[in-house]
């Protein structure tokens, strides 16, 4: 009987740790890829090697979310595994696989294979990003957040064939450090008030006793500014157009995806744990609406494709923020929007990586006739980003706006909807350029465009993302009322 009890305990402990398999898989793939890249001959196989680990992370995440739908904690309750968190790790792995494919294509065409370190680095960033939603400890969340950020600084300036990249990287490093300091300062005050770094302990506290305190106000203000900065939401967006608009074209989609997702996950966990006054949430919703409006209006006036999409990321940050502030259902929709936007931005920015540095709209002239497969894929990606049915972007926006209406944010939601309609103009402008008479000198690889099929598939079968996530989100306990 003692042996049987010990064996059962060991099996239960193994179940707790097996939920972290996608995270460990991605981390090991990244570390082994860095070692592999030190051998010159082995670098030729880094793309296949990195994709194997990224696809493996996706498959293991899907399997574990199906087999172990109820999440379990490990490492002294600091991190969750299985269920919802394995499902999110699968989505992150899929985004990393798409990002790695476009990044390798860019390196092959414009840098003669230099910058190979970016492929395993992307896996390490994906591993850290998968930890963020599963973290139950603020210290672990901060480490994961900055691991993603440090990798992003490198990817921005990956290729110096792009003359805008060095300036963009320096701006990102300095302003990113500023945003992180504000966030960390606010979290330190939060720890000083509560005496704990565990999220479930923070959720159990009676925050009404602190809400009249100047210390609580200062903590929430600093945390809010830091998160809005990371989310690139107006008026804390000023770094995003220069960074994303000047970054290495092949890496920009993955950069935007990881940046948005990391901020979304941390903000969602903090809003779940800490009870913020309703008036503060309303102020955030107004900021979200105007961020969507400002981002879309500014994108209309940009001369390059990449800079227009960089301003559009400010608008998408507003949509995500609107969902985050809309209660448990809204936070679920914000996570779904983050994953969908990660897929859309990785594919959209990747397909627009037409040169060593950001290009103007006119380079697309005639591509619709020369590369019809590429043109259709780019049209799908841009239509999805604009929120047109039946693509995944439409259902992402619909879910966020619906949850915001239910939460009572009528005016901010109407502003965001109007802003989304404005966005149709600049999202469809590149499509019009592709079908104008002319001949483009750029060569594109149509094989990479097949990823756009995923945006259509998730659009006609939204249950693959939202239905499954809704089920797992409930099992994770996020719909339970505050104690």
N, C-alpha and C positions, 0 to 999 in steps of 0.2 A: 504493500500500500504506500509506503514511504517513497519507493522508487517511482511508482505510478504518479504520485503527487508531484514529485520533483520533475518528472518528464513533462507533465501537463504545464507546470510553471515555466519550464524552459521553452515549450512550444508557444505559450502565451507571450513570453518575452520576445521570441523570434518574430511573432506576428506584429508586435509593436514596432520593431525595427525594419521589417520588410516593407512597410509603407513608405520608407525613405529611399527605396531602391532607385526611383527615377533621379533623385537629387544626387545620390552617390554615383550613379551610372554616368551622368553628365560631367560630374567633377572628375572622375577617373579618366573619362575620355579626353577632357581638356588637358589634364596633367600629362597623360601619356602622349598626346599629340605634341605638346611642347618638347618633350624628350625626343620624340621621333623626328621633329623638325631640325634638331641639331645635326642630323646626318643628311648631307646634301642630296644624296640619291633618294632618300626616303621622302623628301618633301613633295615629290611628284605624286605620291599616294595620299597626301594629307586630305585632299577633298573627299575621297572615298572613305578614308578613316573617320573623318569628322562627321560625315553623313551617317555612317553606320551607328555611331554613338548617339547622334541626335534622333534618328529614327528609332533606335533601341529605347531611348528615353520616352518617346511617344508611345510605343507599344507597351512598355512596362507600366506607364501611367494609366493607359486605358484598361489594361488587364487588372491592375490593382484596384482601380475605382469600381470595377465591376465585381471583383471577387471579395473585396473588403470595403463595402460601402460605408460602414461605420468607422470613422477615424479613431485612431488610438495614439496616445501620447508616449513619448520616449525622451531619453536624456533628461531625467528629473523633471519631466513635464514642460520642458522648454520648447518642444516642437511636436507638431502633429504629423501623422502619416496615414496614407490610405484615404479612401473616400474622395471627398471634394478636393483635397490637396493633391492627391495623385492625378485627378482629372485636370487640375490647373497645370500641374507639371507636364502633363501630356500636351496641352495646348502650347505651353512655352517651348517645349521641345520641337513642336511642329514649326513654330515661328522661327526658331533658331536654325532648323534645317533649310527653310526658305531663305533666310538671311545669309547663311553660309554659301548657298548655291550662287546667289547673285554676287556676293563678295568675291568668291573665287573667280567668277567670270570677269569681274572688273579688274582684278589683279592680273589675270592672264592677258587681257587686252591692252592694259595701259601701264602696268608697272613691271612687265616681264617676270612676273612671279614673285617679286619682292613684296614684303609684308605678309609672309606666310604665317607669322605669329597670330594674325587676326583670326584665323580659323579655330585653333584650339582656345583662344581667348574668348571667342563667342560662346563656346560650350561652357566655360567657367562662369561667364556672365549669366547664362541661362540657368546654371545650377544654383547660383546665388539668388536669382530672381524667383526660382521655384521654392526657396526657403521662406521668402517674405510672407506669403499668405498663410503658410503653415506655422509660422513662429508664434509662440505664446509668451515670449520674453522680449522686452524692449531692447536689451543689449544685443541679442541675436538679430533682431530686426534692423538695428542701426548698422551692424557689421555687414549684413546682407545688402542693405541699401547702398552702402559706400563701395562694396565690391563691384556692384553693377556700375556705379558712377566712375570708378577708377578705370574700368575697362572701356567705358564710353570716351573718356578723355583721349585714350590711345587711338581708338577707331576714328575719331574726328580728324586727326592729323595723320592718318595712315599713309597717304600718298602725297608727297610734296610736288608731284606733277600738277596738282591742283593748287594754284597760287593763293587761294582763299583759305586753305586748310590750316596753316600755322596760326593765323590770326584767330580763326574760329576756335581752335583748340585752347589757346591761351585764355580767351574770353570765357570759355566753358569751364576751364580749371579754376580761374579766379572767382567767377560768379557762382560756380557750383560750390566752392568752398564756403562762400558767404552764406548761401542758402542752407548748407549743412550745419554751419555754426549756429545759426538762428534756431534751427530745428533742435539741435542737441541741447542748446541752452534752455529751450522751453521744456524739453523732456527731463532735464535735470531738476527743474522746479516741480514738475509733476511727481518725480520720485521723492523730492523733499517733502511734499505734502502727504503722499500716500505711504511712503516707506517700503514700497514694493515695485518690482519691475515686471511681475507676472501679469498678463492681461486679464486672466480670470479673477485675480485678486482686485485689480483696478475696477472691474465691472461690478464686484460685490460691494464696493464702497458707496456710501450715501453722499453723492456729490452736491446735493442741495445745501449741505452745511458749508461748503466751500465757495459757492457761487457768488457770494457777496464779498469775497476776499480779493484784495488787490493782487495777491500772489497768484491766485487762480486765473484772474483776468490776464495777467502778464504771461503766464504759462501758455494759455490757450492762444493768445495773440502771437507769441513767438512761434509756436508749433504751426499755427495756421499760415503765417507768412512763409515759413520754411517749406510747408507742403505745397502751397500755391506756387511757390517758386519752382519746386521740383516738377509740378504738374504743368508748368508754363502757362498759367492762367493770368489774364489781364487783371491788374496792372503790373504783375510780376513776371511778365513774359519777355522783357526787353532783350534777354540773351538768346532766346529761341530762334528768331529769324536769322541772326548773324551766324549762329552755331549750325543749325540744320541747313540753312541756305548756303553755307560755305564749306560744309563737311565733305569728306570723301564720298562721291556720289554712290558708289557701290555699297557703302556701309550705312547710309543715312536711314534707310527704312528700318533696319534692325535697331539703330540708335533711338529713333523715335518710339518704336514699339517698347523697348526695354525701359526707356525713361518714363513713359506714360504708365506702364504696368507697375513699376516699382512704387511710384507715388500713389497710385490707386490702391494697391494692396495695403500699404502702411496707413494711409488715411482711413481706409475702411476699418482696419483693426482698431485704430484709436477711437473712431467714432462709435464703434461697438462697445469699447471698454469704458469710455469717459462720457458722462452725461453733460452735453453742451446745452446751454440755455437756448430756447426756441428763437429768441431775438437774434442771437448770433447766427443760427442756421439760416434765418431769413436774409440776413446780410450777405451770407455766403451765396445764397441762391441768386440774389440780385447781381453779385459779381459774376456768377456763372453765366447768366443771361447776357450781360454786356460783354463778357469775354467771347462768347459765340458770335455776337454782333461785330465786335471790333476785329476779330480774326478773319471773318469772311469778307468784311469791307476792305481790310488792308490787303488781303490776297488778290483782290481785283486789280490792284495797281502795280503788281510786281512784274518785272521784266523777264525773269527766268522761271522755268518750270519748278525747280527745286525750292526756290525762295517762296513761290506761291503756296506750295504744299507745306512749307515751314510755317507760314502764317496760318494755314488751315489747321495745323496742330494746336494753335492757341484756341481756335474754335472748338476743336474736339475735346480739349482740356475742359472747356466750359460745359460741354455735354456730360462728361464724366463726373465733374463736380456736382452738377445738378442731381445726378443719380445718387452720389455718395451722401448727400444731405437729406435724402427722401426716405429715411428709415431703413429697416431691415430689407424690405423688398427692393428699395432703391439701390442699396449697396450690392445686392445680388445682380441687379441690372447693370450697375457700373462695372462689376467684374466681367460680366458678359460682354459689355461694350468694349472694355479694355482688351479682351482677347480678340474680339472681332476687329477692332482697330489695329491691333498688332499684326494680324494677318493682312489687312488691307494696306497698311502703310509699308510693310515689308515687300509686298508684291508691287504696289504702285510706285514707290520710290525706286525699287530695283529695276522696273521696266523703263524708268525715265533716266537711268544712268547711261546716257548716250555719249559721254565724252569723259576726258580726264578731269574736267571740272564742270560746274553747272552750266547748262545751255539755255539759249533763248527758245521761244516757241517756234520760231521759223525753221529750226532744224528738223521739225517733224513733217515739213511739207513733202507730200508724196509718199510717205511711209505706208499709208493705208493701201496703196496700190502695189508697192514693192514687197511688203511683208504683211500680207493680209492676216495671217495668224497672230502676229505681234499686235497689229492694230486692234483686232477684236479683243485680245487679252487686256490691252491697255484701256480700251473703252469699258470693259467690265470692271476693272479696278477703279477707274475714276467714277463710273456710275455708282459703284458700291460706296465709295467714299462720300459721294454727294447725298446718298440716302435714297436712291431710286429702287423701287421694287422691280424684280423679285430677288434682289441681291441681299447679302447678309447685312449690309449697312443700313438698309431700310428697317429691318427688324430690330437692330441694335438701337436706332434712334427711337423707334416706336415704343420699345420697352422702357427706355429711360424717360421719355416724355410722359408716358402713361403713369409711371410710378411717381413722377414729380407732380402731376395733376392730382393724384390721389393724396399726396402729402400736403396739398393746399398751396403749392407754389404756382398759382395760375399765371400771374404777370410775368415772372421770370421765364416760365415755360413758353408762353406766347412769344416773348422776345427771342428765345432760342429757336423756335419754329420758324419765325420770320427770317432769322439769320441763316438757317439751313436752306431756305428757299433762295436767298441771295447767293449762296455757295454754288448753286447749279451753274451759274454763268461761267465762273473760272474753271470749274471741273470739266465742263464740256468744251471749253475753248481749245485744249490740245486735240480733242477728237476732230474738231472742225479743221484744224491745221493739217492733220494727217491726210485728209481727203481733198486738199487743195492741189491743183496741178503743180507739178514740180518733181524734182528728183533729189533725194537725200543722199549724202555721201556717207552716212553712218551705216555700219553693219551691225545688225542685232541678231541674237540667237533666239529663234522662235521657240526652241525646246524649253527654255526657261519660262516661257509665257504660259505653259500648261497649268501653273499654279493658280491662275485666275479661275480655273474650273471649280476650285474649292469655294470661292466666293459665291458662285452660282449654286453649288450643291448645298451649302449651309443656308442659302436664301430660300430654296424651295423645300428644304427639310430642316427648319429651325430647331426642331426637337433634338437634333443631334448635339446642339450646343445648349440651348436654353432649357429644354425639357430635362435633360440629364443633370445639368447644373442645378436646376431648381430642386430636384429630388435629393441630390447630395447635400445641397445647402441646408435643407431642412433637417437631414440626419445629423449634420454637424452642429445643430442647436442654435443657429443664428436667428430663427424665428421665435425663440423662447423669450418671454418678457423679462425685463430687468428685475432682479430680486429686490 
